[in-house]
Every structure is written in C-alpha cells, then in structure tokens.
C-alpha cells in the first residue's frame, strides 16, 4: 500500500466508530477473538468467514453502529489486499516456476551432493531457507517433504534430524523475512521501512534457525524416533523433465528480489536524498512489487525456458499458481479487515493508553499480543495482522530501526506453539506420520523455540541499535 493511500485511509478513520470505554472495548476484543476461535475450532468454519463474522461481532460488542463496523471491515480488507495481494500473487508465480522447472530440485541436489554426515542437518536448513524465501510455508513443505524423506531414507538418518531443520528454515522465513505476507502486512500497518526490516529480519533469522533447526533436531531425534513413512514419498516434480536450469542461475533468480530490496535500503542510507536520481531509481526497483515482478519475468527466461517450457506451458504454470492463493488472499484480507475494525473501534489507542502505565517494553507487549492471538486462532498470519493493528500506535514515536524491530517482535510472537487449531500442525503430522503427542514434542516445541529465541534477539537488538 502506498504512503498516500495510508494517509487517505488514516484520514477517513481518525474518529473512532464507537465511544465505548476501555473496559467495554477490552471485553469486546476478547469476545470477538473468542468467537473467531470458536468458529474455527468447534464449527470448523473457514478462517475467512470466521474473521468476517468476528469483526462484525467485535463492532457490535463495542457498541458501534453496524454500518460503521461494516465500513471499517471492508476498508481494512481492501487496503490489505491492495497492499499485499499483488505480492502474494507474484510470489506464488515465482514459487511455481521454481518448482515445476526443476530449479528447486537443482538447488537441493547440488547442496546435498556437497554435504553428508553431520553436515546434512545444516544443509537442510540452508536448502529450506533458500527455497522458503519466495514460497508460502505450506508450498515449501509440499516441495521439500519428498527431499526430506529421500535424504532420511537413503542416508539412514533419523527423520527428525533431517526434518526439523527443514521445517525450521521454512517457518523462520515465513514469520520474519519479507516478502512473506505476514511481515509485509505488519510493515504496512506500522509504517516500518521494508529494507531495514528485511536486513534485521535476516540478522535475527540466522541464529534463530540454527538453534531451532540443527541444534534442537538432536534433542527431537531422541524424543521421537519414527521410520520414514513410505506412503508420503511422492515423485519429485522434475522427474519427468529432460533438462533443468543450472544451480547458479536458479539461485540468482531466487535471491534477486531480496537483493533488489536490500539494495534500495543501502542506497537510502548512503544517498539519503529523496530527490537524487539514484535513490529514486532504487526506490522503484527496490519496491516489493517491482522486485518480485522483475524476478518473475527473469524467472520465465532463467527457469522456464531452460526446462524447455513452451509459451503455453508457461501460461499454464502462471494460471495454476494463482488458483491456490485465493483462500490465502481472502484470509489475509479478512485479517486486515479485523485489524481495521480493532483500530477504528479505538482498541489500538486503548492499548497505547493502558500500556503507558505498564513497565512492559513496547516490543515485549507486541510479542505477547501476537502470542495470544496465535494461540487463540492457530494462524500465524492472522496473529500478525491483528497484532500489528493493535500495536500500530506504539510505532508513532519509534525510530526506523525500532519500528522494524516491532514488526519482527510481532512476527516472532505469531509463530509461538503451533497446536491443534493450526493447519500447519496437521500438515506436518500427516507428512511425517506422527501421532499428535509426537508432533507436539517436535514440531510444536520447535515453533516455541523459534518464537522465544527470535523475540529475545529482537529485545537484545533494541538495546544496542
């Protein structure tokens, strides 16, 4: 979302849609979140519908007129989709190109050929982190699971020793590093600098993924020792391809959007003149939409053409990549609608007012709010967008670096304790052939480690920068 559209939206929503007191607003928030949790967990309602109903219920509980609650929700949904919808679509296209062309397999095979023994868990972290940059978590799991199972079986490794590092790499990228939807929505909500957030996100992600991946996998392998489930080893996507793109060009294509966005951040620091031609150029090519669009166009030639794809095949890949993201777009949009309803009801200002009398640092408060919503709804994305809306007023007087750290604190909190109300929990359980108890001792504990370590690193960084 552009700065202009943010200012227009803010101008339209300065006046709260309700004059309820703090107590009533607090009860309304709890009731709205409780309703969303009940609809998702008990009645198995789709998250989009649950968020829509919960947003309207929140407005009603807060005493707002229904028409104003509807207007807040639709404004939030529209602005969120406008801000990240295109980015989600472009990321999905790049991920599909990477998968179908065999480029992802090329990265995997090249790294695995150079790793073995004790280095294998570290290789899996590297693979998952690279593959996870442009991919949604669920897509990354589907892409990497065959590789994890194949490596564990052929190398006679513990499934947890190989699987946990791969899952950690994907999860950390999903929660902390743009251009994933959650971090982008949080950046948009608190008006953080994307380049600075990306740079600090990578800085936090590296030690986090090491601790939660290769190091924790040693413990997880002792806790849970299960064989590789044969039924969950589907054929690799590129087995029917006669040729695949090379490792170097594939890696360059995957990293291109990150390089462009980091370049923009570097130029902003070095030049520091919005009117300068160089900075204006990098402001354009380093924007998330242009960076991903350029990467998709480059990917058509560097991934699709080397794989021998015709124009019709490439068109089909783009079409197929867009179909699965409809649900993601609606959930993210509805999460933005819920966030805007929270803001317009005055909840954000309430949090700001109440937190002034607390001794809890703003970053820790943001982490705790995201944890609470994550535990309640089971969705990292919903937790991120909702928490970002609640704590956005806290960023008003923050420096550029601390606003970026606020985004990372929210992202870290949104990953805490995946359990039975999280679709990712069941996805991991079924793919790895685990029981609910085994999944709680491995996957769920890993998510807690990621959340706590990343949150702790964010707080430490806030003391030195």
C-alpha atoms as one frame of an Amber mdcrd trajectory, in Angstrom:
protein
   0.000   0.000   0.000   1.406   3.401  -0.919   2.049   6.101   1.659  -0.641
   8.232   0.011  -3.269   5.527   0.368  -2.254   5.023   4.008  -2.696   8.735
   4.681  -6.098   8.765   2.957  -7.216   5.698   4.902  -5.974   7.203   8.141
  -7.790  10.430   7.388 -11.024   8.535   6.872 -10.731   6.627  10.126  -9.488
   9.181  12.641 -12.783   9.249  14.528 -13.477   6.023  16.432 -16.603   4.179
  15.337 -17.576   3.842  18.996 -17.170   5.858  22.179 -17.011   2.792  24.425
 -14.780   2.881  27.482 -11.634   0.807  27.920 -13.412  -1.920  29.876 -16.098
  -2.387  27.235 -13.530  -2.320  24.433 -11.386  -4.904  26.230 -14.382  -7.193
  26.673 -15.346  -6.643  23.016 -11.863  -7.649  21.832 -11.849 -10.799  23.969
 -15.371 -11.682  22.816 -14.504 -11.097  19.158 -11.343 -13.216  19.331 -13.170
 -15.920  21.325 -15.880 -16.058  18.669 -13.285 -16.421  15.902 -11.580 -19.238
  17.820 -14.907 -20.997  18.451 -15.967 -20.765  14.802 -12.613 -22.073  13.532
 -12.059 -24.844  16.081 -15.525 -26.013  17.121 -17.558 -25.396  13.983 -14.661
 -25.846  11.506 -15.639 -22.658   9.708 -13.208 -21.276   7.132 -10.929 -18.609
   8.607 -12.218 -16.008   6.121 -15.812 -16.418   7.278 -14.772 -16.636  10.931
 -12.769 -13.398  10.689 -15.610 -11.635   8.890 -18.186 -12.653  11.488 -15.761
 -11.950  14.342 -15.035  -8.458  13.029 -18.721  -7.558  12.850 -19.291  -9.087
  16.276 -16.407  -7.053  17.686 -18.017  -3.852  16.399 -21.375  -4.871  17.846
 -19.883  -5.797  21.240 -18.113  -2.422  21.306 -21.414  -0.656  20.668 -20.608
   0.563  17.159 -23.359   1.029  14.541 -23.404  -1.968  12.196 -22.940   0.159
   9.078 -19.760   1.697  10.512 -18.424  -1.727  11.535 -19.043  -2.997   8.004
 -17.326   0.055   6.526 -14.287  -0.457   8.767 -14.024  -4.134   7.887 -14.345
  -3.592   4.114 -11.880  -0.678   4.203  -9.354  -2.806   6.056  -9.888  -5.776
   3.748  -9.497  -3.620   0.652  -6.391  -1.793   1.843  -4.706  -5.011   2.962
  -5.348  -6.820  -0.320  -4.259  -3.701  -2.216  -1.044  -3.648  -0.207  -0.028
  -7.299  -0.381  -2.360  -9.039  -2.845  -0.138  -8.490  -5.879   2.924  -9.511
  -3.876   1.288 -12.773  -2.826   0.349 -13.489  -6.437   3.845 -12.733  -7.760
   5.457 -14.819  -5.014   3.184 -17.723  -5.866   4.091 -17.497  -9.560   7.827
 -17.458  -8.780   7.424 -20.415  -6.440   5.519 -22.416  -9.059   8.164 -21.663
 -11.689  10.855 -22.741  -9.256   9.064 -25.997  -8.502   7.826 -27.052 -11.940
  11.038 -26.186 -13.794  13.115 -28.392 -11.527  15.050 -25.359 -10.284  14.253
 -26.190  -6.660  15.427 -29.765  -7.241  18.643 -28.416  -8.744  19.390 -26.366
  -5.625  18.566 -29.344  -3.412  20.648 -31.836  -5.408  23.659 -29.522  -5.652
  23.796 -28.802  -1.943  23.156 -32.411  -0.944  25.925 -33.606  -3.257  28.354
 -31.498  -1.263  27.069 -32.393   2.193  26.976 -35.567   4.209  27.181 -36.980
   7.693  26.920 -34.350  10.410  26.680 -31.585   7.815  23.358 -32.870   6.462
  21.066 -31.096   9.003  22.891 -27.850   8.238  22.445 -28.471   4.513  18.714
 -28.970   5.086  18.490 -25.634   6.905  20.256 -23.909   4.032  18.035 -25.570
   1.442  14.814 -24.758   3.303  15.858 -21.162   3.905  16.723 -20.584   0.253
  13.626 -22.350  -1.049  11.495 -20.671   1.607  12.335 -17.118   0.543   9.756
 -16.876  -2.274   7.388 -19.647  -1.118   4.493 -19.884   1.309   5.108 -22.237
   4.215   2.589 -24.805   3.008   4.024 -24.764  -0.526   7.527 -25.113   0.868
   6.510 -28.158   2.897   4.967 -29.858  -0.125   8.104 -29.096  -2.132  10.644
 -30.189   0.483   8.972 -33.200   2.109   9.940 -35.615  -0.725  13.549 -34.441
  -0.381  13.494 -34.797   3.426  12.095 -38.319   3.197  14.512 -39.297   0.439
  17.570 -37.996   2.322  16.495 -39.629   5.589  15.887 -42.986   3.906  18.905
 -43.143   1.603  21.318 -41.763   4.175  19.843 -43.765   7.054  19.290 -40.580
   9.062  16.741 -40.002  11.789  13.639 -38.421  10.253  13.591 -35.730  12.938
  17.305 -34.995  12.451  16.610 -34.070   8.831  13.004 -32.879   9.035  13.225
 -30.417  11.931  15.972 -28.274  10.304  13.958 -28.098   7.079  10.792 -27.086
   8.940  12.724 -24.527  10.993  14.144 -22.910   7.855  10.702 -22.612   6.279
   8.997 -21.362   9.443  11.586 -18.696  10.237  11.451 -17.325   6.694   7.659
 -17.296   6.876   7.463 -15.345  10.117  10.409 -12.955   9.987  11.540 -12.238
   6.443   9.693 -10.215   3.773   8.326 -10.690   1.119   6.146 -13.164   3.034
   2.590 -11.849   3.541   2.673 -11.651   7.354   5.778  -9.451   7.667   4.626
  -7.312   4.731   1.244  -6.637   6.352   2.942  -5.753   9.647   5.392  -3.449
   7.858   2.449  -1.784   6.144   0.489  -1.395   9.396   3.263   0.183  11.481
   4.821   2.073   8.542   8.202   0.417   9.021  10.998   0.609   6.477  10.970
  -2.574   4.394  14.697  -2.645   3.655  15.680  -2.150   7.295  13.139  -4.773
   8.393  14.480  -7.219   5.808  18.075  -6.676   6.902  17.277  -7.010  10.617
  14.976  -9.949   9.860  17.835 -11.850   8.241  20.097 -10.917  11.174  17.583
 -12.372  13.653  16.684 -15.338  11.433  20.205 -16.798  11.154  20.863 -17.618
  14.851  17.191 -18.477  15.379  17.135 -21.088  12.643  20.433 -22.576  13.850
  19.129 -23.063  17.388  15.648 -24.288  16.399  16.922 -26.374  13.477  20.175
 -28.381  13.624  20.692 -27.956  17.382  17.153 -28.783  18.514  16.908 -31.619
  15.975  19.417 -33.594  18.093  17.003 -33.469  21.018  13.929 -34.074  18.851
  15.534 -37.176  17.347  16.000 -38.612  20.842  12.445 -37.759  21.870  10.773
 -39.138  18.750  12.299 -41.932  16.688   9.995 -42.853  13.812  10.695 -44.526
  10.448  10.244 -42.759   7.141   6.569 -43.146   6.072   6.735 -44.795   2.640
   3.252 -43.641   1.614   4.225 -39.984   1.929   7.114 -40.073  -0.563   5.574
 -38.783  -3.820   7.627 -38.477  -7.013   9.690 -35.342  -7.313   8.212 -32.603
  -9.545  11.061 -32.663 -12.070  11.385 -36.414 -12.625   9.554 -36.113 -15.940
  11.781 -33.282 -17.196  14.558 -33.919 -19.690  16.535 -30.869 -18.557  16.591
 -28.410 -15.688  18.015 -24.914 -15.117  21.503 -24.678 -13.631  22.248 -24.169
  -9.958  23.827 -20.707 -10.277  21.090 -19.169 -12.388  18.370 -20.713 -10.204
  19.945 -19.400  -7.016  20.368 -15.948  -8.578  16.690 -15.894  -9.585  15.530
 -16.874  -6.078  17.702 -14.249  -4.394  17.018 -11.458  -6.922  14.022  -9.875
  -5.096  15.918  -9.906  -1.798  18.985  -8.322  -3.426  16.877  -5.585  -5.037
  15.100  -4.743  -1.776  18.333  -4.721   0.223  19.960  -2.537  -2.452  17.189
   0.002  -2.021  17.762   0.056   1.740  21.519   0.520   1.249  21.048   3.358
  -1.259  18.556   5.048   1.096  21.242   5.035   3.817  24.191   6.077   1.636
  22.498   8.694  -0.569  19.788   9.875   1.858  18.300  12.334  -0.654  14.781
  11.513  -1.936  15.270  13.871  -4.874  18.508  12.211  -6.021  18.161  10.279
  -9.283  19.954   7.180  -7.986  17.753   6.956  -4.906  14.596   7.493  -6.966
  15.606   4.668  -9.314  16.309   2.273  -6.458  13.098   3.325  -4.694  11.285
   1.954  -7.740  13.249  -1.223  -8.481  13.599  -1.997  -4.769   9.895  -1.763
  -4.012   8.437  -5.218  -3.225   6.079  -5.281  -6.194   8.689  -4.296  -8.780
  11.353  -6.543  -7.214   9.062  -9.582  -7.380   7.721  -8.651 -10.818  11.261
  -8.380 -12.185  12.106 -11.736 -10.597   9.077 -13.408 -12.161   9.924 -12.042
 -15.611  13.559 -13.078 -15.207  12.389 -16.476 -13.920  10.411 -17.121 -17.095
  13.673 -16.956 -19.040  16.076 -18.417 -16.462  13.824 -21.207 -15.142  11.049
 -21.864 -17.645  12.971 -21.698 -20.897  15.922 -23.900 -19.796  13.373 -26.519
 -18.714  12.017 -26.494 -22.270   8.632 -24.964 -21.388   6.622 -23.595 -24.292
   4.707 -20.325 -24.089   1.522 -22.313 -23.486   3.147 -24.298 -20.671   4.422
 -21.108 -19.039   0.982 -19.548 -19.283  -0.498 -22.662 -17.685   2.013 -22.526
 -14.817   1.073 -18.920 -14.081  -2.624 -19.793 -14.137  -2.194 -22.810 -11.856
  -0.054 -20.803  -9.420  -2.819 -18.255  -8.909  -5.658 -20.659  -8.140  -4.424
 -21.924  -4.738  -3.845 -18.415  -3.348  -7.496 -17.330  -3.463  -8.059 -18.642
   0.056  -4.816 -17.090   1.299  -5.757 -13.704  -0.143  -9.190 -13.815   1.474
  -7.814 -14.840   4.867  -5.109 -12.164   4.762  -7.685  -9.611   3.604 -10.164
 -10.580   6.319  -7.347 -10.394   8.860  -6.731  -6.854   7.642 -10.459  -6.135
   7.985 -10.388  -7.400  11.572  -7.295  -5.282  12.209  -9.011  -2.149  10.864
 -12.118  -2.834  12.952  -9.861  -3.036  16.010  -8.239   0.269  15.104 -11.458
   2.101  14.280 -13.129   0.860  17.455 -10.330   2.588  19.356  -8.629  -0.594
  20.569  -5.216   0.476  19.306  -5.447   3.731  21.236  -6.703   1.787  24.266
  -3.612  -0.445  24.156  -1.450   2.668  23.868  -3.177   4.351  26.822  -3.128
   1.263  29.036   0.464   0.323  28.191   1.693   3.744  29.333   1.102   2.668
  32.916   2.844  -0.682  32.410   6.528  -1.386  32.776   6.418  -3.812  29.811
   8.525  -2.619  26.840   6.588  -1.992  23.634   8.424  -4.784  21.790   7.614
  -7.328  24.506   3.984  -6.164  24.541   3.778  -6.667  20.762   5.254 -10.174
  21.118   2.796 -11.115  23.887  -0.221  -9.873  21.925   0.853 -11.841  18.854
   1.399 -14.945  21.015  -2.092 -14.641  22.494  -3.765 -14.313  19.101  -1.657
 -17.137  17.652  -2.654 -19.469  20.483  -6.283 -18.472  20.076  -6.666 -18.633
  16.297  -3.903 -21.029  15.216  -2.908 -18.782  12.310   0.452 -17.010  12.197
  -0.830 -14.653   9.506  -3.988 -13.749  11.441  -1.883 -13.229  14.565   0.499
 -10.958  12.670  -2.092  -8.737  11.002  -4.263  -8.480  14.123  -1.367  -7.747
  16.477   0.045  -5.209  14.024  -3.255  -3.340  14.087  -3.344  -3.339  17.870
   0.204  -2.094  18.429   0.488   0.238  15.416   0.063   3.367  17.604   3.136
   2.321  19.590   5.288   2.857  16.478   4.381   6.526  16.120   7.359   7.821
  18.084   9.770   4.988  17.291  12.963   5.271  15.281  13.269   3.499  11.929
  15.165   0.577  13.438  12.813   0.156  16.385   9.760   0.229  14.105  11.395
  -2.592  12.124  12.078  -4.471  15.373   8.407  -4.024  16.308   7.484  -5.865
  13.097   9.931  -8.658  13.951   8.606  -8.909  17.520   5.114  -9.406  16.107
   6.397 -11.969  13.606   8.240 -13.874  16.331   5.167 -13.961  18.561   2.975
 -15.152  15.693   4.962 -18.422  15.479   4.533 -19.479  19.107   3.224 -23.010
  19.869   1.505 -24.374  16.786  -1.130 -26.810  18.043  -4.401 -28.468  17.042
  -6.085 -25.315  15.708  -3.262 -24.713  13.207  -3.468 -26.213   9.714   0.337
 -26.418   9.640   0.252 -28.694  12.691  -1.829 -31.290  10.861   0.150 -30.883
   7.634   3.417 -31.744   9.398   1.794 -34.559  11.389   0.419 -36.310   8.305
   3.507 -35.865   6.138   5.845 -37.214   8.819   3.453 -39.915  10.007   3.492
 -38.727  13.626   0.960 -39.060  16.418  -0.494 -35.901  17.970   1.776 -36.344
  21.005   4.884 -36.843  18.867   4.036 -33.769  16.815   3.621 -31.684  19.968
   7.048 -32.815  21.234   8.804 -31.962  17.970   7.053 -29.506  15.652   5.213
 -27.565  18.395   8.300 -27.290  20.625  10.347 -26.177  17.617   7.863 -23.355
  16.950   8.108 -22.257  20.596  11.904 -22.185  20.353  11.756 -20.069  17.189
   9.340 -17.624  18.808  11.236 -17.250  22.089  14.720 -17.070  20.546  13.664
 -14.587  17.860  11.762 -12.495  20.398  14.763 -12.477  22.736  17.115 -11.453
  19.925  14.774  -8.611  18.946  14.806  -7.309  22.536  18.613  -7.552  22.655
  18.954  -5.683  19.370  16.654  -2.951  20.686  19.208  -2.270  23.458  22.123
  -1.729  21.077  20.638  -0.053  17.982
